[in-house]
């Protein structure tokens, strides 16, 4: 029993002899740390950042690629105009007042003092838009 007590006493003395007071000092200058640490923290954060800014695709395209893209946009625009004209011709002319239905859209057309008013209501989610074409 004497050996155990001396063993515990020995380790207790050694532990106290090598212990020291723990103190905390922040590294980040925003929280009271050294102002000289700012550059190191910034470069460390930049090195760890895996995100890259999106590149502008117009800058990387050649003249031929831009021409092809513009041509595609014009063709698609022409097709959408033709399809819209066919849809409007099937329902009626927007010069006539009334209410028209395009799928889940209700379009109300009427004349007012401000000009031709077109109210568009999406019946599926309740969104509503108003377009006013001024009188000439």
Residue, then its C-alpha position, 0 to 999 in steps of 0.5 A: x500500500x505504501x508503494x501505491x501511495x508513493x507512486x501516486x505522490x510521485x506522479x502528482x508532483x511531476x504533473x504539478x511541476x510540468x503544468x503551466x497556466x493556459x492562456x488564449x490569444x486570438x489569431x484573427x485581428x477582428x477578434x482582438x488578435x495581432x493586426x499583422x496576422x490579417x495578411x496570413x489569414x487572408x492568403x490562407x483563406x484564398x488558398x483554401x477557396x475552391x470556388x471560381x467566378x463564372x466566366x463570361x462566355x461571350x468573351x471566349x467565343x470567336x466571331x463565327x461562334x457568336x454569329x451562329x448563336x445570333x442566327x439561332x436566336x433569330x430563327x427561334x424568335x421567328x418560330x415563336x412569332x409564327x406560333x404566337x400569330x397562329x394562336x392569336x388568329x385561332x382565338x381572335x384579334x387583340x383589337x377586339x375587346x373580350x376575354x381569351x384563354x390560352x391554356x392556364x392563361x386568361x387574357x382580358x383585352x379592353x380599351x380605356x382612356x390610357x390606351x389598350x389594356x391587356x390583363x393576363x391572369x395565370x389561373x394555375x398560381x394566381x399571378x397577374x400582369x397588366x400591359x397597357x399599350x398607349x393611344x397614339 
